[in-house]
């Protein structure tokens, strides 16, 4: 899952003089620091600070919305069917979603 919006990282790079931003793999950004001839990874401390400042990206918001919708639908279904299985399935979906929302150590 993407935890950063590319525009956030580009904005930071422009403000700090880093150029030629590219994403090596999901959530790992590289760019040329000021005056450098080799690209370096954007420091994890910087990425965490950007995340704290900007909040959730669009993909994270979509997953959270889906989790809430599935949970609400499961509660209604469990009540109407008088069966706990929809809630169990919603719990499983929400657990997977929560795991996807966790950011790996950068």
KEZA-144787 format. One record per atom (N, C-alpha, C): x negated, y, z; residue number from 1; residue in one letter; atom name. Coordinates in Angstrom, 1 decimal, padded with zeros to 4 digits, always signed. Atoms other than C-alpha are relative to their C-alpha. Layout:
BEGIN
X=X; Y=Y; Z=Z; i=NUM; aa=A; at=CA
...
END
This chain:
BEGIN
X=-000.8; Y=-001.2; Z=+000.0; i=1; aa=X; at=N
X=+000.0; Y=+000.0; Z=+000.0; i=1; aa=X; at=CA
X=-000.9; Y=+001.2; Z=+000.0; i=1; aa=X; at=C
X=+000.7; Y=-001.3; Z=+000.0; i=2; aa=X; at=N
X=-001.2; Y=+003.5; Z=-000.8; i=2; aa=X; at=CA
X=+000.3; Y=+000.8; Z=+001.3; i=2; aa=X; at=C
X=-000.2; Y=-000.8; Z=-001.2; i=3; aa=X; at=N
X=-001.7; Y=+005.5; Z=+002.3; i=3; aa=X; at=CA
X=-000.3; Y=+001.5; Z=-000.2; i=3; aa=X; at=C
X=+000.3; Y=-001.4; Z=+000.3; i=4; aa=X; at=N
X=-002.8; Y=+008.7; Z=+000.6; i=4; aa=X; at=CA
X=+000.5; Y=+000.4; Z=-001.3; i=4; aa=X; at=C
X=-000.4; Y=-000.6; Z=+001.3; i=5; aa=X; at=N
X=-001.5; Y=+010.9; Z=-002.1; i=5; aa=X; at=CA
X=-001.2; Y=+000.6; Z=-000.7; i=5; aa=X; at=C
X=+001.3; Y=-000.5; Z=+000.7; i=6; aa=X; at=N
X=-004.2; Y=+011.6; Z=-004.7; i=6; aa=X; at=CA
X=-000.1; Y=+001.5; Z=+000.0; i=6; aa=X; at=C
X=+000.0; Y=-001.5; Z=-000.1; i=7; aa=X; at=N
X=-003.2; Y=+015.3; Z=-004.6; i=7; aa=X; at=CA
X=-000.6; Y=+000.5; Z=+001.3; i=7; aa=X; at=C
X=+000.6; Y=-000.4; Z=-001.3; i=8; aa=X; at=N
X=-004.2; Y=+015.5; Z=-000.9; i=8; aa=X; at=CA
X=-001.5; Y=-000.1; Z=-000.1; i=8; aa=X; at=C
X=+001.4; Y=+000.2; Z=+000.0; i=9; aa=X; at=N
X=-007.6; Y=+014.1; Z=-001.6; i=9; aa=X; at=CA
X=-000.7; Y=+001.0; Z=-001.0; i=9; aa=X; at=C
X=+000.5; Y=-001.0; Z=+001.0; i=10; aa=X; at=N
X=-008.1; Y=+016.3; Z=-004.7; i=10; aa=X; at=CA
X=-000.1; Y=+001.4; Z=+000.6; i=10; aa=X; at=C
X=+000.0; Y=-001.3; Z=-000.7; i=11; aa=X; at=N
X=-007.1; Y=+019.3; Z=-002.6; i=11; aa=X; at=CA
X=-001.2; Y=+000.2; Z=+000.9; i=11; aa=X; at=C
X=+001.1; Y=-000.1; Z=-000.9; i=12; aa=X; at=N
X=-009.7; Y=+018.5; Z=+000.0; i=12; aa=X; at=CA
X=-001.3; Y=+000.1; Z=-000.8; i=12; aa=X; at=C
X=+001.2; Y=-000.1; Z=+000.8; i=13; aa=X; at=N
X=-012.4; Y=+017.9; Z=-002.6; i=13; aa=X; at=CA
X=-000.2; Y=+001.4; Z=-000.6; i=13; aa=X; at=C
X=+000.1; Y=-001.3; Z=+000.6; i=14; aa=X; at=N
X=-011.7; Y=+021.2; Z=-004.3; i=14; aa=X; at=CA
X=-000.4; Y=+001.0; Z=+001.1; i=14; aa=X; at=C
X=+000.3; Y=-000.9; Z=-001.1; i=15; aa=X; at=N
X=-011.8; Y=+023.0; Z=-000.9; i=15; aa=X; at=CA
X=-001.4; Y=-000.1; Z=+000.5; i=15; aa=X; at=C
X=+001.3; Y=+000.3; Z=-000.6; i=16; aa=X; at=N
X=-015.1; Y=+021.4; Z=+000.0; i=16; aa=X; at=CA
X=-001.1; Y=-000.2; Z=-001.0; i=16; aa=X; at=C
X=+001.0; Y=+000.1; Z=+001.0; i=17; aa=X; at=N
X=-016.9; Y=+021.4; Z=-003.3; i=17; aa=X; at=CA
X=-000.4; Y=-001.3; Z=-000.6; i=17; aa=X; at=C
X=+000.2; Y=+001.3; Z=+000.5; i=18; aa=X; at=N
X=-016.7; Y=+017.7; Z=-004.1; i=18; aa=X; at=CA
X=+000.6; Y=+000.0; Z=-001.4; i=18; aa=X; at=C
X=-000.5; Y=+000.0; Z=+001.4; i=19; aa=X; at=N
X=-016.2; Y=+016.9; Z=-007.8; i=19; aa=X; at=CA
X=+000.1; Y=-001.4; Z=-000.5; i=19; aa=X; at=C
X=-000.2; Y=+001.3; Z=+000.7; i=20; aa=X; at=N
X=-015.2; Y=+014.0; Z=-010.1; i=20; aa=X; at=CA
X=+000.5; Y=-001.1; Z=+000.9; i=20; aa=X; at=C
X=-000.7; Y=+001.0; Z=-000.9; i=21; aa=X; at=N
X=-012.9; Y=+012.2; Z=-007.6; i=21; aa=X; at=CA
X=+000.5; Y=-001.2; Z=-000.8; i=21; aa=X; at=C
X=-000.6; Y=+001.2; Z=+000.5; i=22; aa=X; at=N
X=-012.1; Y=+008.6; Z=-008.4; i=22; aa=X; at=CA
X=+000.3; Y=-001.0; Z=+001.1; i=22; aa=X; at=C
X=-000.4; Y=+001.0; Z=-001.0; i=23; aa=X; at=N
X=-010.5; Y=+005.7; Z=-006.6; i=23; aa=X; at=CA
X=-000.6; Y=-001.3; Z=-000.4; i=23; aa=X; at=C
X=+000.7; Y=+001.2; Z=+000.3; i=24; aa=X; at=N
X=-012.8; Y=+002.7; Z=-006.4; i=24; aa=X; at=CA
X=+001.0; Y=-001.2; Z=+000.0; i=24; aa=X; at=C
X=-001.1; Y=+000.9; Z=-000.2; i=25; aa=X; at=N
X=-010.0; Y=+000.5; Z=-005.1; i=25; aa=X; at=CA
X=+001.1; Y=+000.7; Z=+000.9; i=25; aa=X; at=C
X=-001.1; Y=-000.6; Z=-000.7; i=26; aa=X; at=N
X=-006.8; Y=+001.1; Z=-003.2; i=26; aa=X; at=CA
X=-000.5; Y=+000.6; Z=+001.3; i=26; aa=X; at=C
X=+000.3; Y=-000.8; Z=-001.2; i=27; aa=X; at=N
X=-007.4; Y=+003.8; Z=-000.5; i=27; aa=X; at=CA
X=-001.5; Y=+000.2; Z=+000.2; i=27; aa=X; at=C
X=+001.5; Y=-000.2; Z=-000.1; i=28; aa=X; at=N
X=-011.2; Y=+004.0; Z=-001.2; i=28; aa=X; at=CA
X=-000.3; Y=+001.0; Z=-001.1; i=28; aa=X; at=C
X=+000.2; Y=-001.1; Z=+001.0; i=29; aa=X; at=N
X=-012.0; Y=+007.4; Z=-002.8; i=29; aa=X; at=CA
X=-001.5; Y=+000.3; Z=+000.0; i=29; aa=X; at=C
X=+001.4; Y=-000.4; Z=+000.2; i=30; aa=X; at=N
X=-015.4; Y=+008.4; Z=-004.2; i=30; aa=X; at=CA
X=+000.0; Y=+001.3; Z=-000.7; i=30; aa=X; at=C
X=+000.2; Y=-001.3; Z=+000.7; i=31; aa=X; at=N
X=-016.6; Y=+011.8; Z=-005.4; i=31; aa=X; at=CA
X=-001.5; Y=+000.4; Z=+000.2; i=31; aa=X; at=C
X=+001.3; Y=-000.6; Z=+000.0; i=32; aa=X; at=N
X=-019.8; Y=+013.8; Z=-006.0; i=32; aa=X; at=CA
X=+000.0; Y=+001.1; Z=+001.1; i=32; aa=X; at=C
X=+000.1; Y=-001.1; Z=-000.9; i=33; aa=X; at=N
X=-020.7; Y=+015.9; Z=-002.9; i=33; aa=X; at=CA
X=-000.7; Y=+001.2; Z=-000.6; i=33; aa=X; at=C
X=+000.7; Y=-001.2; Z=+000.6; i=34; aa=X; at=N
X=-022.0; Y=+019.4; Z=-003.5; i=34; aa=X; at=CA
X=-001.5; Y=-000.2; Z=-000.2; i=34; aa=X; at=C
X=+001.4; Y=+000.1; Z=+000.4; i=35; aa=X; at=N
X=-025.3; Y=+019.3; Z=-005.3; i=35; aa=X; at=CA
X=-000.6; Y=-001.4; Z=-000.1; i=35; aa=X; at=C
X=+000.5; Y=+001.4; Z=+000.1; i=36; aa=X; at=N
X=-025.5; Y=+015.5; Z=-005.4; i=36; aa=X; at=CA
X=+000.1; Y=-000.5; Z=-001.4; i=36; aa=X; at=C
X=+000.0; Y=+000.6; Z=+001.3; i=37; aa=X; at=N
X=-026.3; Y=+013.3; Z=-008.4; i=37; aa=X; at=CA
X=+000.6; Y=-001.4; Z=+000.0; i=37; aa=X; at=C
X=-000.7; Y=+001.3; Z=-000.1; i=38; aa=X; at=N
X=-024.6; Y=+010.1; Z=-007.1; i=38; aa=X; at=CA
X=+001.2; Y=+000.2; Z=+000.8; i=38; aa=X; at=C
X=-001.2; Y=-000.1; Z=-000.8; i=39; aa=X; at=N
X=-021.1; Y=+009.7; Z=-005.9; i=39; aa=X; at=CA
X=-000.1; Y=-000.7; Z=+001.3; i=39; aa=X; at=C
X=+000.0; Y=+000.6; Z=-001.3; i=40; aa=X; at=N
X=-020.4; Y=+008.9; Z=-002.3; i=40; aa=X; at=CA
X=+001.5; Y=-000.2; Z=+000.4; i=40; aa=X; at=C
X=-001.4; Y=+000.2; Z=-000.4; i=41; aa=X; at=N
X=-017.3; Y=+007.6; Z=-000.6; i=41; aa=X; at=CA
X=+000.4; Y=+001.2; Z=+000.9; i=41; aa=X; at=C
X=-000.5; Y=-001.0; Z=-000.8; i=42; aa=X; at=N
X=-015.1; Y=+010.2; Z=+001.0; i=42; aa=X; at=CA
X=+000.0; Y=-000.6; Z=+001.4; i=42; aa=X; at=C
X=+000.1; Y=+000.5; Z=-001.4; i=43; aa=X; at=N
X=-015.8; Y=+009.8; Z=+004.8; i=43; aa=X; at=CA
X=+001.3; Y=-000.4; Z=+000.6; i=43; aa=X; at=C
X=-001.3; Y=+000.5; Z=-000.6; i=44; aa=X; at=N
X=-013.2; Y=+007.8; Z=+006.7; i=44; aa=X; at=CA
X=+000.5; Y=+001.0; Z=+001.0; i=44; aa=X; at=C
X=-000.5; Y=-001.0; Z=-000.9; i=45; aa=X; at=N
X=-013.1; Y=+010.5; Z=+009.3; i=45; aa=X; at=CA
X=+000.8; Y=+001.1; Z=-000.7; i=45; aa=X; at=C
X=-000.7; Y=-001.0; Z=+000.8; i=46; aa=X; at=N
X=-012.0; Y=+013.0; Z=+006.6; i=46; aa=X; at=CA
X=+001.3; Y=-000.6; Z=-000.4; i=46; aa=X; at=C
X=-001.3; Y=+000.6; Z=+000.4; i=47; aa=X; at=N
X=-009.4; Y=+010.6; Z=+005.3; i=47; aa=X; at=CA
X=+001.0; Y=-000.1; Z=+001.1; i=47; aa=X; at=C
X=-000.9; Y=+000.0; Z=-001.1; i=48; aa=X; at=N
X=-008.0; Y=+010.1; Z=+008.7; i=48; aa=X; at=CA
X=+000.6; Y=+001.4; Z=+000.4; i=48; aa=X; at=C
X=-000.4; Y=-001.4; Z=-000.3; i=49; aa=X; at=N
X=-007.9; Y=+013.9; Z=+009.3; i=49; aa=X; at=CA
X=+001.1; Y=+000.4; Z=-001.0; i=49; aa=X; at=C
X=-001.0; Y=-000.3; Z=+001.0; i=50; aa=X; at=N
X=-006.0; Y=+014.3; Z=+006.0; i=50; aa=X; at=CA
X=+001.3; Y=-000.7; Z=+000.3; i=50; aa=X; at=C
X=-001.2; Y=+000.8; Z=-000.3; i=51; aa=X; at=N
X=-003.6; Y=+011.6; Z=+006.9; i=51; aa=X; at=CA
X=+000.8; Y=+000.6; Z=+001.2; i=51; aa=X; at=C
X=-000.6; Y=-000.6; Z=-001.2; i=52; aa=X; at=N
X=-002.9; Y=+013.2; Z=+010.3; i=52; aa=X; at=CA
X=+000.7; Y=+001.3; Z=-000.4; i=52; aa=X; at=C
X=-000.6; Y=-001.3; Z=+000.4; i=53; aa=X; at=N
X=-002.3; Y=+016.6; Z=+008.7; i=53; aa=X; at=CA
X=+001.2; Y=-000.1; Z=-001.0; i=53; aa=X; at=C
X=-001.0; Y=+000.0; Z=+001.1; i=54; aa=X; at=N
X=-000.2; Y=+015.5; Z=+005.7; i=54; aa=X; at=CA
X=+001.2; Y=-001.0; Z=+000.4; i=54; aa=X; at=C
X=-001.0; Y=+000.9; Z=-000.4; i=55; aa=X; at=N
X=+001.8; Y=+012.6; Z=+007.3; i=55; aa=X; at=CA
X=+000.1; Y=-001.2; Z=-001.0; i=55; aa=X; at=C
X=-000.2; Y=+001.2; Z=+000.8; i=56; aa=X; at=N
X=+003.4; Y=+009.8; Z=+005.2; i=56; aa=X; at=CA
X=+000.0; Y=+000.4; Z=-001.5; i=56; aa=X; at=C
X=-000.1; Y=-000.2; Z=+001.5; i=57; aa=X; at=N
X=+003.0; Y=+009.5; Z=+001.4; i=57; aa=X; at=CA
X=+001.3; Y=-000.5; Z=-000.5; i=57; aa=X; at=C
X=-001.3; Y=+000.3; Z=+000.6; i=58; aa=X; at=N
X=+005.9; Y=+008.8; Z=-000.9; i=58; aa=X; at=CA
X=+000.2; Y=-001.6; Z=+000.1; i=58; aa=X; at=C
X=-000.2; Y=+001.5; Z=-000.1; i=59; aa=X; at=N
X=+005.3; Y=+005.0; Z=-001.0; i=59; aa=X; at=CA
X=+000.3; Y=-000.5; Z=+001.4; i=59; aa=X; at=C
X=-000.3; Y=+000.3; Z=-001.4; i=60; aa=X; at=N
X=+005.3; Y=+004.8; Z=+002.8; i=60; aa=X; at=CA
X=+001.4; Y=+000.4; Z=+000.3; i=60; aa=X; at=C
X=-001.4; Y=-000.5; Z=-000.2; i=61; aa=X; at=N
X=+008.5; Y=+006.8; Z=+002.9; i=61; aa=X; at=CA
X=+001.0; Y=-001.0; Z=-000.6; i=61; aa=X; at=C
X=-000.9; Y=+001.0; Z=+000.7; i=62; aa=X; at=N
X=+010.1; Y=+004.4; Z=+000.4; i=62; aa=X; at=CA
X=+000.1; Y=-001.3; Z=+000.8; i=62; aa=X; at=C
X=+000.0; Y=+001.3; Z=-000.7; i=63; aa=X; at=N
X=+009.1; Y=+001.3; Z=+002.4; i=63; aa=X; at=CA
X=+000.8; Y=+000.2; Z=+001.3; i=63; aa=X; at=C
X=-000.7; Y=-000.2; Z=-001.3; i=64; aa=X; at=N
X=+010.4; Y=+002.9; Z=+005.7; i=64; aa=X; at=CA
X=+001.5; Y=+000.1; Z=-000.3; i=64; aa=X; at=C
X=-001.4; Y=-000.1; Z=+000.3; i=65; aa=X; at=N
X=+013.7; Y=+003.8; Z=+004.0; i=65; aa=X; at=CA
X=+000.6; Y=-001.4; Z=-000.3; i=65; aa=X; at=C
X=-000.5; Y=+001.4; Z=+000.3; i=66; aa=X; at=N
X=+014.1; Y=+000.2; Z=+002.7; i=66; aa=X; at=CA
X=+000.1; Y=-000.8; Z=+001.3; i=66; aa=X; at=C
X=-000.1; Y=+000.8; Z=-001.3; i=67; aa=X; at=N
X=+013.4; Y=-001.2; Z=+006.2; i=67; aa=X; at=CA
X=+001.2; Y=+000.5; Z=+000.8; i=67; aa=X; at=C
X=-001.1; Y=-000.4; Z=-000.7; i=68; aa=X; at=N
X=+016.0; Y=+001.0; Z=+007.7; i=68; aa=X; at=CA
X=+001.3; Y=-000.5; Z=-000.6; i=68; aa=X; at=C
X=-001.2; Y=+000.4; Z=+000.7; i=69; aa=X; at=N
X=+018.6; Y=+000.2; Z=+005.0; i=69; aa=X; at=CA
X=+000.2; Y=-001.5; Z=+000.2; i=69; aa=X; at=C
X=-000.2; Y=+001.5; Z=-000.2; i=70; aa=X; at=N
X=+017.9; Y=-003.6; Z=+005.3; i=70; aa=X; at=CA
X=+000.4; Y=-000.3; Z=+001.4; i=70; aa=X; at=C
X=-000.4; Y=+000.2; Z=-001.4; i=71; aa=X; at=N
X=+018.2; Y=-003.4; Z=+009.1; i=71; aa=X; at=CA
X=+001.5; Y=+000.4; Z=+000.2; i=71; aa=X; at=C
X=-001.4; Y=-000.4; Z=-000.2; i=72; aa=X; at=N
X=+021.5; Y=-001.5; Z=+008.9; i=72; aa=X; at=CA
X=+000.9; Y=-001.0; Z=-000.7; i=72; aa=X; at=C
X=-000.8; Y=+001.0; Z=+000.7; i=73; aa=X; at=N
X=+022.9; Y=-003.9; Z=+006.3; i=73; aa=X; at=CA
X=+000.0; Y=-001.3; Z=+000.8; i=73; aa=X; at=C
X=+000.0; Y=+001.3; Z=-000.7; i=74; aa=X; at=N
X=+021.8; Y=-006.9; Z=+008.4; i=74; aa=X; at=CA
X=+000.9; Y=+000.1; Z=+001.3; i=74; aa=X; at=C
X=-000.9; Y=-000.2; Z=-001.1; i=75; aa=X; at=N
X=+023.5; Y=-005.5; Z=+011.5; i=75; aa=X; at=CA
X=+001.4; Y=-000.1; Z=-000.3; i=75; aa=X; at=C
X=-001.4; Y=+000.0; Z=+000.5; i=76; aa=X; at=N
X=+026.7; Y=-005.0; Z=+009.6; i=76; aa=X; at=CA
X=+000.4; Y=-001.5; Z=-000.4; i=76; aa=X; at=C
X=-000.3; Y=+001.4; Z=+000.5; i=77; aa=X; at=N
X=+026.5; Y=-008.5; Z=+008.0; i=77; aa=X; at=CA
X=+000.1; Y=-000.9; Z=+001.2; i=77; aa=X; at=C
X=+000.0; Y=+000.9; Z=-001.1; i=78; aa=X; at=N
X=+025.7; Y=-010.2; Z=+011.3; i=78; aa=X; at=CA
X=+001.3; Y=+000.2; Z=+000.8; i=78; aa=X; at=C
X=-001.2; Y=-000.3; Z=-000.7; i=79; aa=X; at=N
X=+028.7; Y=-008.5; Z=+012.9; i=79; aa=X; at=CA
X=+001.2; Y=-000.7; Z=-000.7; i=79; aa=X; at=C
X=-001.1; Y=+000.6; Z=+000.8; i=80; aa=X; at=N
X=+031.1; Y=-009.5; Z=+010.1; i=80; aa=X; at=CA
X=+000.0; Y=-001.5; Z=-000.2; i=80; aa=X; at=C
X=+000.1; Y=+001.5; Z=+000.2; i=81; aa=X; at=N
X=+029.8; Y=-013.0; Z=+009.6; i=81; aa=X; at=CA
X=-000.1; Y=-000.8; Z=+001.3; i=81; aa=X; at=C
X=+000.2; Y=+000.6; Z=-001.4; i=82; aa=X; at=N
X=+029.3; Y=-013.6; Z=+013.4; i=82; aa=X; at=CA
X=-001.1; Y=-001.0; Z=-000.1; i=82; aa=X; at=C
X=+001.2; Y=+000.9; Z=+000.2; i=83; aa=X; at=N
X=+025.9; Y=-015.1; Z=+012.5; i=83; aa=X; at=CA
X=-001.2; Y=+000.9; Z=+000.2; i=83; aa=X; at=C
X=+001.2; Y=-000.8; Z=-000.2; i=84; aa=X; at=N
X=+022.5; Y=-013.9; Z=+013.7; i=84; aa=X; at=CA
X=-001.0; Y=+000.0; Z=-001.1; i=84; aa=X; at=C
X=+001.0; Y=+000.2; Z=+001.0; i=85; aa=X; at=N
X=+020.6; Y=-015.0; Z=+010.6; i=85; aa=X; at=CA
X=-000.3; Y=+001.3; Z=-000.8; i=85; aa=X; at=C
X=+000.4; Y=-001.2; Z=+000.7; i=86; aa=X; at=N
X=+020.9; Y=-011.6; Z=+008.7; i=86; aa=X; at=CA
X=-001.0; Y=+000.9; Z=+000.8; i=86; aa=X; at=C
X=+000.9; Y=-000.8; Z=-000.9; i=87; aa=X; at=N
X=+019.2; Y=-009.9; Z=+011.7; i=87; aa=X; at=CA
X=-001.4; Y=-000.6; Z=+000.0; i=87; aa=X; at=C
X=+001.3; Y=+000.6; Z=+000.0; i=88; aa=X; at=N
X=+016.5; Y=-012.5; Z=+011.8; i=88; aa=X; at=CA
X=-000.8; Y=+000.3; Z=-001.3; i=88; aa=X; at=C
X=+000.6; Y=-000.3; Z=+001.2; i=89; aa=X; at=N
X=+015.8; Y=-012.0; Z=+008.1; i=89; aa=X; at=CA
X=-000.4; Y=+001.5; Z=-000.1; i=89; aa=X; at=C
X=+000.4; Y=-001.4; Z=-000.1; i=90; aa=X; at=N
X=+015.8; Y=-008.2; Z=+008.6; i=90; aa=X; at=CA
X=-001.2; Y=+000.2; Z=+000.9; i=90; aa=X; at=C
X=+001.2; Y=-000.1; Z=-000.8; i=91; aa=X; at=N
X=+013.3; Y=-008.6; Z=+011.4; i=91; aa=X; at=CA
X=-001.2; Y=-000.4; Z=-000.7; i=91; aa=X; at=C
X=+001.2; Y=+000.5; Z=+000.8; i=92; aa=X; at=N
X=+011.0; Y=-010.6; Z=+009.1; i=92; aa=X; at=CA
X=-000.4; Y=+001.1; Z=-001.0; i=92; aa=X; at=C
X=+000.3; Y=-001.0; Z=+000.9; i=93; aa=X; at=N
X=+011.2; Y=-007.9; Z=+006.5; i=93; aa=X; at=CA
X=-000.6; Y=+001.2; Z=+000.6; i=93; aa=X; at=C
X=+000.6; Y=-001.2; Z=-000.7; i=94; aa=X; at=N
X=+010.6; Y=-005.1; Z=+009.0; i=94; aa=X; at=CA
X=-001.4; Y=-000.3; Z=+000.6; i=94; aa=X; at=C
X=+001.4; Y=+000.3; Z=-000.4; i=95; aa=X; at=N
X=+007.6; Y=-007.0; Z=+010.4; i=95; aa=X; at=CA
X=-001.0; Y=+000.1; Z=-001.1; i=95; aa=X; at=C
X=+000.8; Y=-000.1; Z=+001.1; i=96; aa=X; at=N
X=+006.1; Y=-007.3; Z=+007.0; i=96; aa=X; at=CA
X=-000.3; Y=+001.5; Z=-000.4; i=96; aa=X; at=C
X=+000.1; Y=-001.4; Z=+000.3; i=97; aa=X; at=N
X=+006.8; Y=-003.6; Z=+006.4; i=97; aa=X; at=CA
X=-000.9; Y=+000.7; Z=+001.0; i=97; aa=X; at=C
X=+000.8; Y=-000.6; Z=-001.0; i=98; aa=X; at=N
X=+005.2; Y=-002.6; Z=+009.7; i=98; aa=X; at=CA
X=-001.5; Y=-000.4; Z=-000.2; i=98; aa=X; at=C
X=+001.4; Y=+000.4; Z=+000.3; i=99; aa=X; at=N
X=+002.1; Y=-004.6; Z=+008.8; i=99; aa=X; at=CA
X=-000.6; Y=+000.7; Z=-001.2; i=99; aa=X; at=C
X=+000.4; Y=-000.8; Z=+001.2; i=100; aa=X; at=N
X=+001.9; Y=-002.9; Z=+005.4; i=100; aa=X; at=CA
X=-000.3; Y=+001.4; Z=+000.3; i=100; aa=X; at=C
X=+000.2; Y=-001.4; Z=-000.3; i=101; aa=X; at=N
X=+002.1; Y=+000.5; Z=+007.0; i=101; aa=X; at=CA
X=-001.3; Y=+000.2; Z=+000.8; i=101; aa=X; at=C
X=+001.2; Y=-000.1; Z=-000.8; i=102; aa=X; at=N
X=-000.9; Y=-000.2; Z=+009.2; i=102; aa=X; at=CA
X=-001.2; Y=+000.3; Z=-000.9; i=102; aa=X; at=C
X=+001.2; Y=-000.4; Z=+000.8; i=103; aa=X; at=N
X=-004.1; Y=+001.5; Z=+007.8; i=103; aa=X; at=CA
X=-001.2; Y=-000.8; Z=+000.5; i=103; aa=X; at=C
X=+001.2; Y=+000.7; Z=-000.4; i=104; aa=X; at=N
X=-007.2; Y=-000.6; Z=+007.7; i=104; aa=X; at=CA
X=-001.0; Y=+001.0; Z=+000.4; i=104; aa=X; at=C
X=+001.0; Y=-000.9; Z=-000.4; i=105; aa=X; at=N
X=-010.3; Y=+000.8; Z=+009.2; i=105; aa=X; at=CA
X=-000.8; Y=+000.5; Z=-001.2; i=105; aa=X; at=C
X=+000.7; Y=-000.6; Z=+001.1; i=106; aa=X; at=N
X=-011.9; Y=+003.1; Z=+006.7; i=106; aa=X; at=CA
X=-001.4; Y=+000.5; Z=+000.4; i=106; aa=X; at=C
END
